[in-house]
Amino acid sequence: MKSLLLKDVLVLLRQSRLFTLLTVLLALCSGFKPEVLRSIAILYAVLLPLSVLAYDERSGWDRTAVVMPYSTASLVGSKYLLGILGVLSVSLLSLLSEWLFCGFVLKAESFSATLLYACFVLLMLAVALPPMFRFGAEKGRLFYIVLIGAFVALAIGFGDRLFALPAEHMTVWAVVAAVAALPVSFAFSVMGYHAVLR
């Protein structure tokens, strides 16, 4: 798994330098406008494994991986791990940035808001990856766009009710949902990718 994760990071640094750099810069500058820049940076971080998956498909890595000593679970797991580590790293960088720009003070609401948004984005990753592994990056990307549209529509339609809940309750539910959804999503991705590689 470590070698696959290293390969994914090297692919990002080689093929998607500007996008990766922009994600890190947004996180580092999020102390200026935490609500806006942090949310964009975390959303960009979750797009990194989707980009790597597209590069792998374009380069024929999926065909090469079949003859290499990697299990389907390892091939899929490296993308999930990249997404989770990316979201956590960017979230921590943005909190560090806010702490520095706010005179070494960080509000408790910042932790809660960051955790809430990170969990929502990880839920989006959990829904987006299985179709990408099963149907390919291009069709999977269309599914991701539809997912974002549905998420925005739900936020517009039910946002007032959702955000009427206490912030602590929303954060707890988001964490529970993300922790429950990621293993289920991983299992579906492994099954879908295994069917493609056979």
N, C-alpha and C positions, 0 to 999 in steps of 0.2 A: 504493500500500500504506500510506503514512503517513497519508493521509486516512482510510482505512478503520480503521486502528488507533486513530486519534484518535476516530473515531465510536464505536468499541467502548468505549474508556475513558470517554467522555462518557456513554454508555448505562449503564455500571456506576455512575458517580458519581451519575447521576440516578435510576436505577431500583433500584439495589442498594447504596445508601450504607452501610447498617448491616452488610451482609455483608462488603463491602470493608473497612470500618473494623475489623470484628472480626478479619479476616484479618491486617491490619497490626498490630493490638494484640496478637494472639497471638504474632506474630513478635517484636515488641518486648519482650514479657514472657517470652519463651522462655528467657531466661537463668536464671530460677528453676528450671524443670524442663525442660531441653532435650529429653530423650527424648520427653516427652509433648506439650508445647506446640508444639515445632517440627514434629513429625509432623502434628499437627492443622492448623497454619497452612499447611504445604505442601500438604496434601490440600485445604484450602479454596481455595488459590490456583489449583489445577488445575480447580476447579469454576467459576471465573469465566468462561472462554470458553463453557462449557456454558450458563451463565445468559444470556450475551449472545445465544447462538444461539436460545434459547427466546424472549427478548424480540424478536429480529428476526422470528421466525416469527409471533409474536402480533401484531406491528405491521404485518405485510405487507411488510417490507423485502425479502424474497426476490423478491416480484413487482415492486417498484420497482427493484431492482438489475438486473433484466433489461434495462431501457431506459437504464441509466446506462453510462458508458464504463469499466466494470470487467470484467476477465476473471474467469472462474470460479475460476481459480487464485488471483487476488488476493483474491476474496471468501472463499475457504477459507483461504488463507494467513494472513489477518489473525487468524483464530481460533487457528490454531496458534502464531503469533507471540505473541499475547496470553497463551496458556497457558505458553509457554516463558519469556517475560519475567516473567510473574507468579511462576512457580516459582523462577526464578533470583533475583528481587528479594526474595521472602520468605525464601529460603534465606540470602541475604547478610545480611538484616536480623536473622535469628535468630542467625547467627554473631556479628554485631556485638553483639547483646544479651548473648550468653553471654560474649563478650570483656569487656564492661563490667562485668557482674555478677561475673565471676571475677577481678576485679582486674587487668584488662588482660593476661590470660593465656588462651590458647586451646590446648586439647590437639589433637594431630594426629588423634586418634580422632574428634573432633567434625567435622573436615573430611570424613573418610571416611564417617561415619554420615550426614551431611547430603547428601553427593553420592549415596550409595547410595539413600537414601529419595527424593531428588529424581528419580533415574532410574527408580525403581519407579513413582512417580506419573506421570511422563511416559509410561511404557509403558502405564499405564492410560488416559491421554489418547489415546494412539495407537490403542488398541483401541476406545475409546468414541466418538470423533468420526465415523468413517466411517458407522456406522449412523444417527447423528443427522443427518448431512447427507443420507443416502439416504431415510430413513423419517420424518424429522421429530423434533422435540425430545421429544415425549411418549413415543413408542415407543423412541427412542434412550435416554431416561432409564431406562426399564425395563431395557434391555440393560445400562446402566451399573450398576444395582443388582444384577443377576445377576452381572456381572463382579466386583463387590466381594465378593459372597457366595462366588464361586468362588475368589477370591484368599485370603479368610479360611480357606476349607476347605483349600486347598493349604498355607497357612501352618501350620494345625493338624496336617495329615497329614504334611507333609514338612519342617516347620520345623526339627526337630532335626537332620535331615541337611543341610539348606541352611545353617543357622547353624553347623554343625560345620566348614564351610570357613573358611579364613583370611579375615579381613575384607578384605584387599587383593585377593584373588581375586574375592570377591563384588562388590566395587566395580568392578573392571575389567570383569567380565562384565555388570554392570548398565549401565555406560556404553556398552559395545559394543552391547548389546541395544537401548538407547534410541536411539543414533545410527543403527542399522540400521532400527529399526521406524518412526521418525517419517517418513522420506521415503516408505516403502511405504504407510503410513497416509494420508499427504497425497495420494498418487496415487489411492488408492481413494476418498478423500473427494471429490476433484475429479471423478472419473468419476460417483460417485453423485449429487453436487449438479448436475452438468451434465445428467444424466438427469431430475432433478426440474424444473429450470428450462426444459427444452425444451417 
